[in-house]
Amino acid sequence: MIIDCHTHITSAKAGTEFDESLHLEAVEPVDASFVLVSPDDTAEDPNKAVSEYVTKHKDKMVGFAMVNPTEGPIDSKAVAAITEKLGLKGIVLYCSRAGFHPAHSRAMRFYELVQELNLPIFFHNVAPSPASVLEYAQPRLIDDVARDFPELKIVIGTMGVPFSEQTLWMVSKHKNVFADLTIRPGKVWQVYNLVVSAYEQGVMDKLIFGSGYPVATSGECMEALLGFNKLLTEANLPTVPRDTIRNVIKRNTLELLGITMPGSS
């Protein structure tokens, strides 16, 4: 089963409306895809908008709600509403963009409730803006969270770039911390270093597949990964077994994160 664990439905071009057909076409090659609410979503209620979209495609899509635990109520009713009212299956946090430490005291209370509901959390780094706090994008800051909530399923998005080395240590240290191998197919040297570093660290089994749509499509990312050993053919550099990379693409992320959906196994 191939799961694209990282897509968004906001337009790639600022100021234009979301084209549903483009997203459907982008994830057509996979069995299911996660749709993460984007911090750039201009909808009045982005979580509701994603909920309505994934509900239309509930056999193929899973929605993740965007939450800033330093704002608004932190109680079991508010957290339960994410699943009970919106039907979303996980949480996405933008710590750097929202300007809060991953182990902020209010965030830690939030994680306790999320763990009780068995919801996974996706820590998402985004392109830095002048107002974002780059310090809070570091994966090592999640260590306190993973230690205090060992049953909480955590995904470090886009390999934690630009702090990918920290990500490798985090996934090797904690049983329930995983990394999203979302790549940029055109950035050949970055892709090569991310995959080889994970392989040499022995953590390929902790990686899950994602595309980061609209930056790239599921098909483009799969093609780049499966052709990985040809990226730098003439450079005589280390390679990674194709089956090892294929296992990342075919990993059942739904089962790994405890997510159920119609038709999942």
Backbone as a ProteinNet text record, in pm:
[ID]
protein_1_A
[PRIMARY]
MIIDCHTHITSAKAGTEFDESLHLEAVEPVDASFVLVSPDDTAEDPNKAVSEYVTKHKDKMVGFAMVNPTEGPIDSKAVAAITEKLGLKGIVLYCSRAGFHPAHSRAMRFYELVQELNLPIFFHNVAPSPASVLEYAQPRLIDDVARDFPELKIVIGTMGVPFSEQTLWMVSKHKNVFADLTIRPGKVWQVYNLVVSAYEQGVMDKLIFGSGYPVATSGECMEALLGFNKLLTEANLPTVPRDTIRNVIKRNTLELLGITMPGSS
[TERTIARY]
85.5	0	88.5	67.2	149.2	70	126.4	62.4	149.5	92	161.2	122.4	217.1	184	191.8	212.6	235.9	186.6	64.9	13.7	-64.4	-80.5	-161.3	-257.3	-364.3	-460	-467.2	-378.5	-374.1	-301	-330	-269.7	-121	-45	98.3	122.6	23.6	37.9	-49.1	15.4	-57	-167.4	-281.5	-390.9	-481.6	-451.8	-537.3	-613.3	-725.3	-808	-753.2	-783.6	-741.6	-812.9	-735.3	-789.6	-792.1	-910.8	-926	-874	-894.8	-854.2	-702.4	-628	-481.3	-433	-493.9	-455.8	-491.9	-610.8	-653.4	-561.2	-518.2	-426.2	-289.3	-245.3	-113.1	-102.6	-212.3	-208.6	-269.7	-301.2	-362.6	-278	-143.2	-63.6	-59.9	-105.6	-95.1	-231.5	-227.5	-351.3	-425.2	-350.3	-411.2	-314.5	-369.2	-283	-330.8	-234.5	-265.7	-277.9	-377.3	-393.8	-374.3	-264.3	-230.4	-277.8	-346.3	-386.2	-260.1	-258.9	-141.9	-156.4	-44.3	-52	-81.3	-68.3	-95.5	-238.6	-317.4	-455.6	-533.9	-600.3	-673.9	-821.6	-863.1	-1003.3	-1035.3	-1161.2	-1202.8	-1177.6	-1204.3	-1179	-1106	-972.1	-895.3	-920	-936	-960.1	-1092.2	-1193.7	-1323.7	-1314.1	-1238.1	-1224.3	-1158	-1052.9	-986.3	-1078	-1150.7	-1244.5	-1347.1	-1402.2	-1502.8	-1442.3	-1317.8	-1252.6	-1221.8	-1161.4	-1124.5	-1248.5	-1356.4	-1480	-1536	-1519.3	-1562.5	-1482.7	-1362.3	-1273.1	-1224.8	-1318.7	-1282.6	-1219.8	-1237.5	-1175.1	-1027.4	-984.1	-846.9	-770.9	-839.4	-771.3	-792.1	-689.5	-689.6	-651.1	-729.1	-701	-631.9	-541.6	-472.1	-506.9	-552.9	-592.9	-472.6	-471.2	-367.6	-409.5	-318.2	-347.2	-228.6	-258.1	-156.2	-194.1	-126.8	-168	-143.2	-72.1	-50.2	-166.8	-262.3	-379.5	-506.1	-609.2	-737.3	-740.1	-853.3	-871.3	-791.5	-740.3	-674.6	-751.7	-845.6	-922.5	-965.1	-1012	-1047	-1159.2	-1251.9	-1363.9	-1313.9	-1223	-1171.9	-1091.5	-1010.1	-927.4	-1014.3	-1111.8	-1199.3	-1280.4	-1309.7	-1387.7	-1316.9	-1185	-1107	-1145.2	-1166	-1203.9	-1355.3	-1424.8	-1568	-1651.3	-1615.3	-1692.2	-1634.6	-1501.5	-1438.2	-1395.7	-1384.3	-1343.7	-1198.3	-1115.3	-973.1	-898.5	-787	-720.7	-587.5	-545	-417	-403.3	-286.4	-259.2	-131.6	-131	-8.3	24.7	151	198.3	305.1	297.6	397.1	465.2	553	612.7	692.3	774	857.1	772.1	677.3	591.6	505	452.6	364.2	441.9	571.9	656.6	644.2	631.8	630.3	725.5	785.8	876.7	794.5	843.9	766.7	733.5	816.2	790.1	732.9	667.3	596.9	500.2	482.2	400.7	258.2	197.3	62.6	64.1	169.8	181.7	192.7	265.8	282.5	148.5	64.2	-69.6	-152.4	-133.1	-203.3	-161.9	-32	16.1	-43.1	-62	-119.4	-259.1	-339	-474	-469.3	-377.6	-364.2	-322.2	-231	-187.6	-303.6	-387.7	-502.8	-598.3	-608.7	-697.6	-628.9	-501.6	-423.3	-415.4	-396.8	-381.3	-232.9	-187.5	-48.8	-28.8	94.5	128.2	238.1	218	312.3	376.1	506.9	579.6	632	581	606.2	694.8	809.9	891.1	846.3	842.2	808.4	917	916.3	1015.1	1011.6	1128.1	1128.5	1084.3	1009.3	970.1	1043.5	1049.9	1119.9	1067.3	939.8	879.5	893.3	929.3	937.3	1059.4	1051.6	1160.4	1230.7	1344.1	1414	1456.7	1488	1528	1423.8	1296.2	1189	1164.4	1234.8	1221.2	1315.1	1400.1	1499.6	1435.6	1454.8	1395.8	1440	1559.1	1606.3	1515.7	1443	1354	1233	1209.1	1097.5	1135.3	1262.5	1309.8	1232.7	1209.1	1132.7	992.4	932.7	797.3	796.3	890.2	895.5	927.5	1006.3	1038.5	918.5	848.6	734.7	610.8	599.9	482.1	528.1	580.6	641.2	544.4	414.1	316.1	261.5	299.7	253.7	326.6	249.6	309.3	346.3	475.2	528.5	592.6	561.4	626.6	701.1	829.4	908.5	902.6	838.3	815.3	939.6	940.1	1047.3	1186.6	1199.6	1327.6	1386.4	1303.5	1352.1	1446.1	1453.2	1540.5	1509.6	1610.4	1754.5	1831.5	1762.4	1829.1	1815.1	1844.7	1818.2	1901.4	2022.5	2104.4	2036.6	1975.3	1901.8	1785.5	1721.9	1609.6	1653.9	1768.6	1818.4	1840.5	1893	1914.7	1782.9	1686.9	1557	1485.5	1483.8	1412	1485.7	1617.6	1692.3	1675	1647	1634.9	1496.6	1391.7	1255.4	1173.6	1110.2	1032.1	921	852.6	735.3	760	885.6	917.8	961.4	897.7	925	958.3	1013.9	1048.9	984.8	937.6	871	975.5	997.6	1094.2	1027.8	991.6	944.7	1067.1	1083.1	1202.2	1164.6	1263.7	1248.7	1323.4	1252.6	1318.4	1425.9	1409.8	1507.4	1634.3	1630.7	1748	1826.2	1899	1962.7	2059.1	2143.6	2244	2178.6	2074.5	2003.8	1935.8	1868.6	1802.8	1905.2	2017	2120.7	2168.9	2199.8	2252.9	2150.5	2024.3	1920.5	1907.2	1900.6	1879.2	2002.4	2118.8	2241.4	2264.4	2241.6	2260.3	2167.4	2040.7	1945.4	1986.7	2035	2078.4	2199.6	2297.2	2418.4	2388.9	2286.6	2247.4	2162.9	2117.6	2038.7	1896	1837.8	1701.9	1603.7	1635	1544.1	1406	1401.3	1273.3	1189	1244.6	1169.3	1123.8	1145.4	1106	974	891.4	766.2	766.5	690	693.6	597.6	645.3	560	606.3	518	552.6	564.1	489.8	489.1	406.7	316.8	234	174	177.3	196.4	340.3	438.9	578.7	617.9	569.3	593.8	475.6	463.7	355.2	405.5	312.7	350	434.2	390.9	461.3	602.4	620.3	753.5	848.6	799.6	885.4	917.9	820.6	847.6	948.9	933.5	1026.7	1168	1181.7	1314	1377.1	1298.2	1352.2	1388.8	1302.2	1330.3	1447.3	1473.8	1589.4	1707.9	1703.3	1802.2	1946.3	1976.7	2115.1	2168	2079	2122.8	2144.8	2113	2122.5	2263.7	2361.7	2500.5	2584.6	2538.2	2599.2	2748.6	2787.9	2926.9	3017.2	2960.8	3040.8	3106.4	3067.2	3124.8	3107	2986.3	2953.7	2872.9	2860.3	2785	2641.2	2586.4	2448.5	2367.1	2236.5	2145.4	2062.5	2051.4	1974.1	1834.5	1797.8	1668.4	1552.3	1562.8	1456.2	1436	1544.1	1535	1455.4	1479.2	1404.3	1259.6	1239.5	1103.9	1022.1	1087	1017	966	1039.8	993.5	865.3	867.7	752.5	629.9	651.5	539.7	502.6	568.2	539.5	394.1	328.1	188	183	187.9	191.5	64.2	-47.8	-173.1	-159	-110.4	-91.3	12.7	120.3	230.1	182.2	94.3	48.3	-84.6	-138.3	-263.6	-384.6	-382	-493.6	-578.8	-709.3	-801.2	-884.2	-912.7	-998.6	-1064.3	-1173.5	-1239.8	-1143.2	-1138.2	-1053.7	-911.1	-871.5	-734.4	-714.5	-588.4	-557.9	-422.5
-120	0	124.3	214.2	334	453.8	520.4	634.7	757.6	863.9	991.5	1067.3	1077.1	1131.9	1284	1349.7	1494.5	1565.3	1614.5	1699.1	1814.7	1920.8	2036.7	2068.4	2138.2	2171.2	2320	2399.6	2540.2	2550.9	2655.4	2671.6	2700.5	2656	2684	2831	2898.7	3039.1	3123.6	3214.8	3299.7	3377.1	3382.7	3462.9	3390	3263.2	3187.2	3081.2	3039.1	2941.8	2800.1	2717.2	2577.9	2504.7	2430.5	2350.8	2204.6	2156.9	2021.5	1916.5	1937	1837.4	1817.3	1923.8	1912.8	1824.9	1840.5	1757.9	1612	1588.4	1451.2	1385.1	1460.6	1407.3	1378.9	1466.1	1451.3	1326.6	1288.1	1172.7	1047.5	1053.9	938.9	811.7	818.7	695.3	624.6	691.2	630.7	579.4	493.9	435.8	530.8	616.4	712.5	827.9	943	1058.4	1135.3	1194.6	1283.7	1425.2	1497.8	1638.3	1721.1	1796	1876.5	2019.6	2073.4	2213.5	2298.8	2393.9	2479.9	2610.7	2664.5	2794.1	2908.8	2883	2984.8	2978.2	2884.9	2871.2	2996.7	3054.8	3179.6	3157.5	3031.8	3003.8	3058.5	3095.7	3147.9	3044.7	2919.3	2809.6	2699.5	2704	2607	2462.3	2436.7	2298.8	2245.8	2331.2	2290.8	2267.7	2353.6	2339.8	2207.5	2170.2	2042.5	1927.2	1941.7	1837.3	1809.4	1914.2	1897.2	1831.1	1867.3	1811.3	1662.8	1626.2	1484.6	1398.1	1456.1	1379.8	1340.5	1427	1396.1	1280.3	1259.5	1156.1	1066.7	1027.9	959.1	822.6	762.6	633.7	648.6	772.3	793.3	897.9	977.3	1088.4	1092.4	1143	1160.3	1304.8	1373.3	1513.1	1533	1631.3	1670.6	1815.2	1840.3	1974	2056.4	2182.3	2274.2	2331.3	2323.9	2373.4	2455.8	2562.6	2636.9	2624.3	2533.9	2507.8	2623	2727.2	2842.8	2940.6	2911	2996.1	2912.6	2971.5	2901.2	2801.4	2734.5	2639.8	2510.7	2458.3	2328	2238.5	2165.2	2072.5	1955	1850.5	1728	1751.5	1842.1	1870.1	1931.5	2029.1	2097.1	2002.8	1918.4	1824.4	1715.6	1665.8	1560.6	1608.8	1739.1	1793.6	1777.8	1770	1753.3	1624	1520	1391.4	1373.6	1410.9	1383.8	1474.2	1602.1	1696.1	1711.8	1717.2	1740.7	1613	1503.9	1377.8	1373.9	1462.9	1465.6	1365.6	1315.7	1201.1	1232.4	1357.8	1392.9	1543.5	1584.5	1725.1	1765.5	1884.8	1939.5	2069.1	2078.5	2195.8	2268.2	2400.9	2484.9	2569.8	2507.6	2575.4	2699.2	2685.9	2798.3	2913.5	2883.4	2987.4	3052.8	2971	3024.3	3084	3057.5	3119.4	3060.3	2926.4	2865.2	2745.8	2727.6	2615.1	2486.9	2378.8	2253.7	2201.9	2237.3	2192	2303.9	2400.3	2506.3	2441.4	2501.3	2439.6	2409.7	2500.8	2475.9	2364.9	2360.6	2253.8	2118.4	2112.4	1984.5	1935.2	2024.9	1983.6	1933.8	1998.1	1958	1816.4	1786.4	1654.1	1543.6	1573.8	1473.5	1433.2	1531	1503.1	1430.5	1471.2	1409.3	1263.4	1235.1	1098.2	1011.9	1067.7	992.8	954.6	1041	1014.3	936.2	905.7	826.7	895	1026.4	1101.5	1126.6	1110.3	1141.5	1291.8	1337.1	1478.3	1491.5	1583	1609.3	1746.1	1745.2	1870.5	1914.9	2027	2070.2	2195.1	2184.6	2302.6	2359.6	2490.2	2555.3	2656.2	2705	2804.5	2921.5	2960.2	3065.1	3200.3	3270.4	3407.6	3496.5	3626.3	3714.2	3702.9	3668.4	3662.4	3524.9	3422.2	3287.8	3274.6	3179.3	3156.7	3027	3037.8	2920.8	2826	2879.1	2797.5	2689.9	2724.9	2632.9	2525	2533.4	2432.3	2313.9	2320.4	2215.9	2088.9	1974.9	1849.7	1809.5	1848.7	1810.1	1865.8	1973.7	2032.3	1943.5	1846.8	1753.9	1642	1634.7	1527.3	1525.7	1643.2	1650.4	1593.3	1621.9	1574.6	1422	1366.9	1222.5	1147.3	1207.4	1142.5	1142.9	1255.8	1266.4	1192.3	1175.1	1109.3	999.1	890.7	785.4	713.4	720.6	654.9	747.6	872.9	969.8	946.5	927.8	906.6	1043.5	1060.7	1188	1170.6	1261.5	1264.8	1397.1	1389.5	1508.5	1531	1638.8	1662.8	1700.8	1661.6	1693.4	1669.4	1561	1520	1627.8	1722.8	1826.9	1926	1925.9	2020.1	2162.9	2242.3	2225.2	2155.4	2086.6	2021	1869.4	1814.2	1672.3	1579.1	1618.6	1533.1	1514.4	1619.5	1607	1509.2	1511.6	1421.2	1275.8	1243.8	1106.2	1057.2	1142.5	1102.5	1085.8	1170.9	1161.2	1031.3	995	873	748	757.3	640.9	624.6	733.2	730.6	688.9	734.1	716.7	622	525.4	422.7	482.4	584.1	637.8	771.1	799.3	918	872.5	928.6	892.8	1018.3	1000.3	1114.7	1099.8	1210.9	1216.9	1243.8	1142.7	1157.2	1227.4	1353.6	1438.2	1502.8	1486.6	1536.6	1641.5	1708.2	1798.2	1732.7	1667.2	1590.1	1666.3	1797.3	1875.6	1906.7	1887.6	1915.5	1785.5	1746.6	1615	1592.5	1688.4	1669.7	1659.7	1738.2	1730.4	1594.6	1548.7	1417.6	1308.1	1312.3	1210.4	1207.6	1323.1	1327.7	1284.4	1320.3	1279.4	1127.6	1064.8	919.8	843.5	881.7	812.4	828.3	946.4	968.7	880	869.1	783.6	636.8	596.4	457.5	426.2	514.4	490.9	495.7	572.1	578.6	457.2	379.5	260.3	289.5	397.2	435.4	439.1	370.8	371.1	316.4	228.7	172	271.2	389.1	492.1	604.9	586.7	688.6	652.7	755	736	827.4	790.1	859.5	977.1	1088.9	1204.5	1282.2	1362.1	1439.7	1589	1638.5	1781.4	1860.9	1793.3	1863	1989.6	2105.1	2124.2	2144.8	2128.9	2145.2	2036.8	1914.8	1803.3	1708.5	1617.3	1519.6	1386.5	1301.3	1168.4	1093.2	1096.8	1025.6	1076.5	1208	1265.2	1222.1	1220.2	1181.8	1033.1	950	806.2	777.6	844.5	823.9	864.1	975.7	1021.5	925	874	783.1	646.6	593.8	463.2	469.4	587.5	604.5	663.7	652.5	717.4	686.3	559.9	520.8	569	628.8	684.4	835.9	893.6	1038.9	1088.5	1017	1059.1	942.2	880.7	758.5	773	883.2	897.8	947.4	972.4	1027.3	919	792.2	681.3	701.3	740.8	763.6	645.8	633.2	522.1	516.2	395.2	375.2	318	310.6	253.8	147.1	26.2	-80.3	-33.4	-64.7	-21.4	-74.2	-197.3	-255.1	-176.5	-123.1	-44.1	83.2	145.5	266.5	231.8	120.6	77.4	51	-1.2	-28.4	99.5	209.6	338.1	379.7	368.9	409.3	323.5	195.2	102.6	84.6	157.1	142.3	180.2	98.9	126.5	229.1	355.5	463.6	469.5	428.7	426	336.5	217.5	123.3	174.6	231.2	279.6	387.3	475	587.2	559.6	440.1	404.9	472.7	496.9	564.3	461.9	472.3	385.9	468.7	410.9	476.5	368.7	396.5	295.1	231.7	98.6	27.6	10.4	69.2	53.7	-82.3	-130.4	-260.9	-257.7
0	0	0	-93.8	-103.5	-51.2	49.1	112.6	91.4	38.6	32.3	158.7	252	384.5	390.6	278	286	159.6	163.9	55.5	116.3	37.1	76.4	-37.7	-6.9	-111.6	-139.2	-79.5	-116.9	-249.7	-322.4	-454.4	-444.6	-545.3	-550.1	-580.1	-637.2	-671.7	-579.6	-510	-415	-485.9	-420.7	-473.2	-570.4	-601	-691.6	-612.9	-664.3	-594.8	-613.1	-516.4	-521.6	-634.7	-712.8	-822.3	-777.3	-740.6	-688.2	-784.8	-912.7	-1011	-1013.4	-986.8	-987.2	-871.8	-755.1	-640.7	-665.5	-718.3	-746.9	-847.8	-946.8	-1047	-985.1	-894.1	-832.3	-746.2	-680.2	-589.9	-653.1	-780.8	-848.2	-837.7	-842.7	-838.9	-703.5	-595.4	-463.2	-416.4	-313.4	-260.5	-167.7	-99.2	-7.2	13.3	55.2	79.4	201.6	271.5	381.8	325.6	373.1	336	463.2	466.8	583.3	563.1	661	651.8	645.6	555.1	533.9	610.2	662.9	731.4	635	505.9	404.8	351.6	406.1	361.8	399.7	303.3	327.2	359.3	368.9	402.8	541.7	562.7	693.5	802.5	773	866.6	789.8	784.1	705.1	744.8	874.5	918.3	864	864.2	810.3	660.4	590.6	445.6	408.8	481	454.4	491.8	601.2	642.5	533	475.3	369.9	246.7	216	98	116.1	227.9	246.2	265.3	319.2	335.2	198.7	99.8	-36.7	-96	-44	-96.7	17.2	103	226.9	205.7	88.3	62	25.9	0.6	-44.5	35.2	117.1	182	332.5	399.9	545	574.1	656	685.5	819.1	823.1	945.9	977.5	1100	1141.7	1186	1151	1198.3	1333.6	1430.2	1564.4	1614.2	1683.3	1758.2	1904.8	1977.7	2116.4	2212	2167.3	2255	2246.4	2157.8	2144	2160	2212.5	2223.2	2337.8	2354.3	2465.8	2446	2556.8	2554.6	2651	2599.6	2682.1	2595.7	2659.2	2587.5	2487.5	2519.4	2428.2	2298.1	2309.9	2190.9	2103	2165.8	2089.3	2026.2	2103.1	2051.2	1931.5	1926.3	1815.7	1681.6	1686.3	1563.2	1493	1571.7	1512.9	1506.4	1612.2	1619.8	1528.9	1519.6	1437.7	1297.1	1288.7	1159.4	1089.4	1165	1103.7	1061.9	1116.6	1083.6	1170.7	1119.8	1181.2	1247.6	1241.6	1300.3	1313.9	1367.4	1394.2	1320.6	1263.1	1205.7	1280.1	1323.9	1396.7	1315.1	1315.9	1248.2	1355.3	1432	1548	1508.3	1405.6	1363.1	1312	1225.7	1168.3	1276.8	1368.4	1472.3	1589.2	1595.8	1697.5	1836.8	1846.4	1979.8	1985.7	2100.9	2125.6	2126.9	2061.5	2061.7	2201.9	2301.4	2438.3	2525.1	2463.8	2537.1	2636.1	2752.5	2857.9	2810.8	2735.3	2684.4	2579.4	2499.4	2399.8	2468.1	2576.6	2646.9	2701.7	2749.2	2794.2	2676.3	2564	2441.4	2399	2402	2361.4	2448.6	2575.2	2665.7	2618.1	2578.7	2529.7	2395.7	2309.7	2178.5	2191.9	2285.9	2308.2	2356.6	2443.4	2494.1	2381.7	2279.6	2166	2054.9	2076.5	1979.3	1842.9	1844	1720.2	1693.1	1570.3	1537.4	1521.1	1544.6	1527.3	1423.2	1330.3	1221.8	1248.2	1279.9	1299.6	1163.5	1115.6	978.6	975.1	909.5	881.2	747.2	738.5	612.1	579.5	456.2	415.9	513.9	568.1	670	615.6	697.3	667.1	767	743	837.8	980.6	995.1	1128.8	1194.7	1118.5	1176.4	1266.7	1359.8	1456.1	1417.1	1349.8	1297.7	1408.5	1523.5	1638.2	1668.6	1656.2	1692.2	1586.9	1474.2	1369.4	1392.7	1491.7	1513.2	1571.6	1506.2	1554.9	1695.5	1736.5	1869.8	1979.3	1949.7	2049.8	2077.1	1989.5	2008.5	2105.9	2142.4	2230.4	2362.3	2421.4	2545.9	2527.4	2414.3	2385	2375.1	2299.4	2278.6	2407.9	2494.6	2623	2716.4	2722.4	2814.7	2766	2632.8	2574.7	2479.1	2534	2450.7	2358.2	2384.3	2298.4	2190.5	2195.2	2096.1	1963.8	1856.2	1724.3	1664.8	1635.6	1588.4	1451.7	1360.9	1229.8	1216.6	1182.7	1154.5	1003.7	963.4	821.7	743.6	616.1	520.1	576.7	653.9	712.8	803.6	845.5	935.5	870.5	737.4	666.4	714.1	749	722.9	833.6	923.9	1036.3	1026.5	909	883.8	971.5	1009	1095.7	1230.9	1282.8	1408.7	1394.3	1279	1253.3	1260.2	1202.1	1202.7	1344.8	1429.8	1569	1642.6	1613.6	1680.3	1645	1516.9	1478.3	1525	1540.1	1589.1	1739.9	1809.7	1956.1	2004.1	1934.7	1985	1896.8	1961.1	1890.8	1805.8	1855.9	1787.7	1717	1685.3	1606.1	1467	1364.6	1225.8	1146.7	1029	944.6	808.7	757.5	628	519.5	433.9	325	206.7	232	123	60.7	-68.1	-136.3	-240.4	-291.2	-404.7	-520.3	-612.6	-718.9	-795.1	-808.1	-882.3	-804.9	-673.4	-589.7	-570.2	-672.4	-677.6	-562.1	-533.3	-428.2	-290.9	-266.8	-139.6	-123.3	-228.6	-224	-194.4	-265.6	-246.9	-101.7	-46.6	89.5	193.7	174.3	269.2	274.8	156.5	151.6	198.4	153.2	195	345.5	398.7	542.3	624.3	581.6	652.6	643.8	527.7	508.7	595.7	596.4	676.2	825.9	866.1	1006.5	1045.2	945.9	974.1	1015.3	961	1002.2	884.7	776.9	662.7	699.8	799.9	843	921.6	952.5	1024.6	931.6	801.5	705.7	639.1	611.9	540.3	418.2	317.8	189.1	183	125.8	102.9	-19	-74.5	-193.9	-167.3	-66.7	-40.4	-139.8	-213.6	-312.5	-250.1	-320.6	-464.4	-510.6	-422.9	-464.3	-564.9	-543.6	-636.5	-627.3	-723.5	-722.2	-667.1	-631.6	-581.7	-684.6	-809.3	-915.1	-936.1	-934.7	-953	-842.9	-720.1	-606.9	-609.3	-642.5	-651.5	-761.2	-873.9	-985.7	-946.3	-876.3	-834.3	-735	-642.1	-540.6	-600	-686.5	-745.7	-843.8	-895.4	-982.7	-908.4	-775.7	-689.4	-728.1	-751.5	-777	-911.7	-991.9	-1119.2	-1112.3	-995.4	-982.9	-1010.6	-954.1	-966.9	-1017.5	-1126	-1177.9	-1202.3	-1259.2	-1299.4	-1186.9	-1068.9	-959.3	-873.2	-894.6	-818.5	-667.9	-627.9	-487.5	-433.6	-300.4	-241.8	-293.2	-303.6	-346.4	-230.8	-250.4	-150.3	-220.1	-161.2	-226.6	-267.3	-389.9	-443.8	-359.4	-309.8	-228.9	-99.4	-45.2	77.3	52.9	-61.7	-97.7	-130.6	-200.7	-234.4	-107.7	-4.4	121.3	186.2	170.3	222.8	149.8	18.5	-62.5	-31.4	-7.3	14.3	161.5	249	392.5	421.6	503.5	537.6	650.2	611.6	709.2	791.8	735.2	811.3	934	912	1023	1120.5	1068.4	1150.9	1247.9	1200.8	1281.9	1351.5	1335.6	1401.8	1342.9	1211.2	1143.2	1070.6	1087.5	1014	917.9	802.1	704.4	621.4	553	470.4	372.7	373.6	278.9	322.5	440.1	486.2	548.2	541.2	600.2	664
[MASK]
+++++++++++++++++++++++++++++++++++++++++++++++++++++++++++++++++++++++++++++++++++++++++++++++++++++++++++++++++++++++++++++++++++++++++++++++++++++++++++++++++++++++++++++++++++++++++++++++++++++++++++++++++++++++++++++++++++++++++++++++++++++++++++++++++++++++++

